[in-house]
Amino acid sequence: MLHYAVVFFIIAIIAAILGFGGIAAGAAGVAKVLFFVFLILAVLTFLRRA
């Protein structure tokens, strides 16, 4: 999941450099959501094993 967040972040950066503001904002939003989902799942996993 973290991999997909990084991929969407890179897509957002490339789209912003090329001037596609809407696509960049959408990709950044998706990357942010995926990153927070990854963070929550990682914390839950660590808490279950402790």
MODELLER restraints for C-alpha pairs under 7 A, 6 or more apart:
rsr = mdl.restraints
at = mdl.atoms
rsr.add(forms.Gaussian(group=physical.xy_distance, feature=features.Distance(at['CA:1:A'], at['CA:34:A']), mean=6.64, stdev=0.5))
rsr.add(forms.Gaussian(group=physical.xy_distance, feature=features.Distance(at['CA:1:A'], at['CA:38:A']), mean=6.07, stdev=0.5))
rsr.add(forms.Gaussian(group=physical.xy_distance, feature=features.Distance(at['CA:2:A'], at['CA:35:A']), mean=6.15, stdev=0.5))
rsr.add(forms.Gaussian(group=physical.xy_distance, feature=features.Distance(at['CA:2:A'], at['CA:38:A']), mean=6.18, stdev=0.5))
rsr.add(forms.Gaussian(group=physical.xy_distance, feature=features.Distance(at['CA:5:A'], at['CA:31:A']), mean=4.33, stdev=0.5))
rsr.add(forms.Gaussian(group=physical.xy_distance, feature=features.Distance(at['CA:5:A'], at['CA:34:A']), mean=5.40, stdev=0.5))
rsr.add(forms.Gaussian(group=physical.xy_distance, feature=features.Distance(at['CA:5:A'], at['CA:35:A']), mean=5.64, stdev=0.5))
rsr.add(forms.Gaussian(group=physical.xy_distance, feature=features.Distance(at['CA:6:A'], at['CA:31:A']), mean=6.85, stdev=0.5))
rsr.add(forms.Gaussian(group=physical.xy_distance, feature=features.Distance(at['CA:8:A'], at['CA:27:A']), mean=5.36, stdev=0.5))
rsr.add(forms.Gaussian(group=physical.xy_distance, feature=features.Distance(at['CA:8:A'], at['CA:28:A']), mean=6.56, stdev=0.5))
rsr.add(forms.Gaussian(group=physical.xy_distance, feature=features.Distance(at['CA:8:A'], at['CA:30:A']), mean=6.85, stdev=0.5))
rsr.add(forms.Gaussian(group=physical.xy_distance, feature=features.Distance(at['CA:8:A'], at['CA:31:A']), mean=5.18, stdev=0.5))
rsr.add(forms.Gaussian(group=physical.xy_distance, feature=features.Distance(at['CA:9:A'], at['CA:27:A']), mean=6.56, stdev=0.5))
rsr.add(forms.Gaussian(group=physical.xy_distance, feature=features.Distance(at['CA:9:A'], at['CA:28:A']), mean=5.66, stdev=0.5))
rsr.add(forms.Gaussian(group=physical.xy_distance, feature=features.Distance(at['CA:9:A'], at['CA:31:A']), mean=5.59, stdev=0.5))
rsr.add(forms.Gaussian(group=physical.xy_distance, feature=features.Distance(at['CA:11:A'], at['CA:27:A']), mean=6.56, stdev=0.5))
rsr.add(forms.Gaussian(group=physical.xy_distance, feature=features.Distance(at['CA:12:A'], at['CA:24:A']), mean=4.13, stdev=0.5))
rsr.add(forms.Gaussian(group=physical.xy_distance, feature=features.Distance(at['CA:12:A'], at['CA:25:A']), mean=6.82, stdev=0.5))
rsr.add(forms.Gaussian(group=physical.xy_distance, feature=features.Distance(at['CA:12:A'], at['CA:27:A']), mean=5.08, stdev=0.5))
rsr.add(forms.Gaussian(group=physical.xy_distance, feature=features.Distance(at['CA:12:A'], at['CA:28:A']), mean=5.45, stdev=0.5))
rsr.add(forms.Gaussian(group=physical.xy_distance, feature=features.Distance(at['CA:13:A'], at['CA:24:A']), mean=6.73, stdev=0.5))
rsr.add(forms.Gaussian(group=physical.xy_distance, feature=features.Distance(at['CA:15:A'], at['CA:21:A']), mean=6.95, stdev=0.5))
rsr.add(forms.Gaussian(group=physical.xy_distance, feature=features.Distance(at['CA:15:A'], at['CA:23:A']), mean=6.45, stdev=0.5))
rsr.add(forms.Gaussian(group=physical.xy_distance, feature=features.Distance(at['CA:15:A'], at['CA:24:A']), mean=5.10, stdev=0.5))
rsr.add(forms.Gaussian(group=physical.xy_distance, feature=features.Distance(at['CA:16:A'], at['CA:24:A']), mean=5.34, stdev=0.5))
